[in-house]
Amino acid sequence: MGKCALCKTNSIFWNYHCSECEKISHLIALYGPASVHDLINKTLLVQKDKIEKKSNTAIDDLTKAEDVKKD
C-alpha cells in the first residue's frame, strides 16, 4: 500500500494515482499540461491586481462610511 503520487494523502494499492487524481491526470492527457495549468491559474489563483483592486475598493467603502458618520 502506498500514497498517491499527486495528492500524497490518499492510499492506493495498484495505481500510481488515487481515483480522484486519476481524473486530473486524464484531463492533462486530454488537454495538455499547459491548458490545465492555465485553467488552474485563471480559476483558482487570485491575481495580485485583483487583490489590490479589492483592497482599494474596501478602503474607499470604509472612507465613505466614515464620511457619512461625520455628516
One Martini backbone bead per residue (centre of mass of N, CA, C, O) as a GRO file, in nm:
protein
   71
    1MET     BB    1   0.097   0.036   0.023
    2GLY     BB    2   0.037   0.370  -0.090
    3LYS     BB    3   0.083   0.682  -0.229
    4CYS     BB    4  -0.010   0.934  -0.395
    5ALA     BB    5   0.170   1.126  -0.628
    6LEU     BB    6  -0.008   1.392  -0.607
    7CYS     BB    7  -0.150   1.423  -0.307
    8LYS     BB    8  -0.024   1.233  -0.068
    9THR     BB    9  -0.294   1.098   0.096
   10ASN     BB   10  -0.391   0.868  -0.063
   11SER     BB   11  -0.450   0.542  -0.077
   12ILE     BB   12  -0.288   0.276  -0.258
   13PHE     BB   13  -0.239  -0.026  -0.454
   14TRP     BB   14  -0.199  -0.020  -0.800
   15ASN     BB   15  -0.166   0.273  -0.850
   16TYR     BB   16  -0.036   0.599  -0.892
   17HIS     BB   17  -0.331   0.702  -0.860
   18CYS     BB   18  -0.597   0.810  -0.747
   19SER     BB   19  -0.918   0.856  -0.846
   20GLU     BB   20  -0.910   1.167  -0.830
   21CYS     BB   21  -0.626   1.208  -0.979
   22GLU     BB   22  -0.696   1.058  -1.240
   23LYS     BB   23  -0.869   1.284  -1.358
   24ILE     BB   24  -0.639   1.487  -1.386
   25SER     BB   25  -0.458   1.312  -1.563
   26HIS     BB   26  -0.665   1.293  -1.794
   27LEU     BB   27  -0.680   1.597  -1.857
   28ILE     BB   28  -0.383   1.624  -1.932
   29ALA     BB   29  -0.395   1.422  -2.168
   30LEU     BB   30  -0.614   1.576  -2.333
   31TYR     BB   31  -0.511   1.906  -2.300
   32GLY     BB   32  -0.269   1.950  -2.143
   33PRO     BB   33  -0.068   2.112  -1.920
   34ALA     BB   34  -0.112   2.410  -2.005
   35SER     BB   35  -0.424   2.415  -1.988
   36VAL     BB   36  -0.447   2.332  -1.691
   37HIS     BB   37  -0.277   2.563  -1.575
   38ASP     BB   38  -0.450   2.793  -1.685
   39LEU     BB   39  -0.710   2.714  -1.540
   40ILE     BB   40  -0.599   2.738  -1.255
   41ASN     BB   41  -0.501   3.035  -1.274
   42LYS     BB   42  -0.792   3.154  -1.346
   43THR     BB   43  -0.970   3.011  -1.099
   44LEU     BB   44  -0.782   2.972  -0.820
   45LEU     BB   45  -0.610   3.218  -0.863
   46VAL     BB   46  -0.512   3.527  -0.732
   47GLN     BB   47  -0.455   3.819  -0.851
   48LYS     BB   48  -0.292   4.105  -0.762
   49ASP     BB   49  -0.480   4.316  -0.899
   50LYS     BB   50  -0.739   4.214  -0.756
   51ILE     BB   51  -0.648   4.262  -0.468
   52GLU     BB   52  -0.598   4.566  -0.494
   53LYS     BB   53  -0.884   4.641  -0.582
   54LYS     BB   54  -1.031   4.533  -0.331
   55SER     BB   55  -0.877   4.704  -0.122
   56ASN     BB   56  -0.951   4.979  -0.244
   57THR     BB   57  -1.257   4.943  -0.219
   58ALA     BB   58  -1.261   4.903   0.089
   59ILE     BB   59  -1.137   5.175   0.159
   60ASP     BB   60  -1.351   5.349   0.020
   61ASP     BB   61  -1.591   5.244   0.188
   62LEU     BB   62  -1.481   5.334   0.463
   63THR     BB   63  -1.456   5.633   0.396
   64LYS     BB   64  -1.757   5.678   0.333
   65ALA     BB   65  -1.865   5.584   0.608
   66GLU     BB   66  -1.718   5.804   0.773
   67ASP     BB   67  -1.844   6.048   0.626
   68VAL     BB   68  -2.138   5.983   0.705
   69LYS     BB   69  -2.096   5.997   1.016
   70LYS     BB   70  -2.004   6.300   1.024
   71ASP     BB   71  -2.282   6.410   0.895
   0.00000   0.00000   0.00000
